[in-house]
Every structure is written in structure tokens, then in C-alpha cells.
Amino acid sequence: KIIVGKIFLITFLLFTFLNAFAQENLPEFGKVDIAELTMKECSFEKNADAMNLIKTAKISFEVNAFTGIPKIYTEYRVRKKIFTEHGFSAANINILYASRSRSSKITNIEAFIYNLDENGKIAKEKVDKNQIFKEKSNAKSSINKIAFTFPDVKKGSVIEYKYTKVDKYSLRIEPWFFQDVIPTAVSSFTSVTPAFVAMSYHLLVVNPVEQGSSYKKYYNSIFNEDTRIFTMHDILSFKVEPFMSSLKDNLQRLEFSLMPITSAQAMFRNADAKMNFNNFLLLKARYFGLQFDKPVEG
């Protein structure tokens, strides 16, 4: 009992530490500091028109106990600072997502804008639901879009939004792009994967990446959780050049591969099984397989 108690205490402390590391003392969503509103420029990219103060994502899994159907939940959060009128375009938000047989959806959208009023006090305004526009296709396979902008955007404004993406019948994680076309102060990705899924990752970066991890046990259950955190600071904007290839192919990013543990074991024994599983993932990927169904004008 003493040994079990010590293991539980160590696991709890490690989980608590990891959770604190994941949050990294980031300001709470819905609350802005006066220093963010009085900020005049990006400290590591002086001529920036706008910047990301915070960019985070956290994935978690859910499996239906009766059907075994998996769902992946990805919680996104973004906070931006507008410096100049040329940076106003950063307040135009477009969330694109692919859906095959309505297997993906966007939920829990919240957005706020903050300004200083005439008395130097913080004025906070929420984006109403009727200002958030959804463009959905009735096609079996489609690219859907959610779009909104922020009212009363001006030089000095801080805007932020969050939403959750739900992917059903999926074992694929979208790449996490640390870098953007505007500079980013903090970019962080957290994954919480259950024991029945093996996750591998590949970093395509120049900046250093801080990493943290922990393992949470539930009495040898297949629902044991492996938590990993990847954080990057002070990321310069990516400058788009004429005739360059895909923008996202050139951004600093984190790529993932997921597979059930049983398939992972088979891959070490059978090269064909590995190829077949990777083919399956590619055909379900928005950037590859789903492109076959995308209409092209002309």
C-alpha cells in the first residue's frame, strides 16, 4: 500500500507539474492585460503590422464504449495584437475544414476584441453568434468554412478566439504550424493520447522547441494517457516570395503519425501492412487524398 501510495503521489505531482508547464502562465482566455493593449511593437520583429501573442492547440481522444468508434478533439486558441492599419487583415478569420460524410465539425466558437476607451480602461466586446458565418456544402466530401471578423478593429486592438474541431472515425492529427505569416510570441501544442494508440512525430523547425511529457496510468488500462507538450517562442514571420511552392510546406511545423497498437506491432513484422496503413492515412488526409474530390475551376 505504501509503494502504491508513493507511485500515485509521484504520478500526481508529475501531472501537476506538466499541467503548469503546459499552461506556461499564459493569460486566461477572456482576460487581457493592460500591457498587451499598450504594446507598440513586436519585440523581436519591430516592423510587424500584427502578431500572434498566443497560439495553442490541445488534442484528446474519445472512444465510444459500445461501437469502438474513435473521435479526436482539437481545442484551438489564438490571441493577436494589431499594430497598424495594414494589420487589420489579421482580424479576418477563416477556419477551413474538410468533412467526408459529415465526419468533422467545428464547435464551441468564442471570440473577443479588446480596446482602450477614452479613459484608458479596457473595453471588451464579444463577437455575437450571428456575426459568425458558416459555409457548408451538401456534398458527401467537401471543404467547409467558418468565417468572422471583429467589430471596431483599430491600431492597438487585441483580438482572440477559440474553437474545438471534432473528427469522427479518424486516427489522424493535423500538422501543427508553429510559424505564421505574422510573428508569434508563443506557439504550443499538447497531445493527450491513450495507450491503445501509438503516436510518432517529426519536427521540421529552425527555432528550438521545448518539450515536456508525462504518463498517467489507470491500473494498466488501455485508456492510460501519454501527454506530450511542444512549445516554441519568438518565431519570426514567414515572408511569402513570388513563385514559391506551397506556403505550408515551408513553415516551421510539427507532423504526426497515429496508428492502433495492434497495427504498430504488425508493421514491424510486415512491410506490406505498414505500406497499406500509411496509404489509408494519406487517402484520408485533407492535403492529399481528399484533394481528389476537390473541384477545380476550368
Disulfide bonds with the S-S distance in Angstrom:
none
